[in-house]
Amino acid sequence: MEIIPVIDILDGKVVHAVKGERNKYRPVKSILTKSPHPLDVAKVFKEKLGLTKLYIADINSILEKGNNFRYIEEIKEKTESSTSFRLWH
């Protein structure tokens, strides 16, 4: 079995997506990291859990209210090149 974690980014923060009710999305709270910053969450998946793939959903782009490209690029630059962290977005 392969596990591919998902990061939903809204307004520069990883959010807890619930049933597609976007007006209820709030910054993620996790025992793995106290930060809702996309790079911090991605690093946890890679470094602490050893996962090699990551799916990123840019909620702002989906809603046509801007985008989170800078955070996606930051994740690519700081995680992908070092140990083959494949991003899907």
Beta strands, then each sheet from edge to edge (+ up, - down):
strand 1: 6-10
strand 2: 13-16
strand 3: 26-27
strand 4: 53-58
strand 5: 86-88
sheet 1: 3+ 2- 1+ 4+ 5+
end
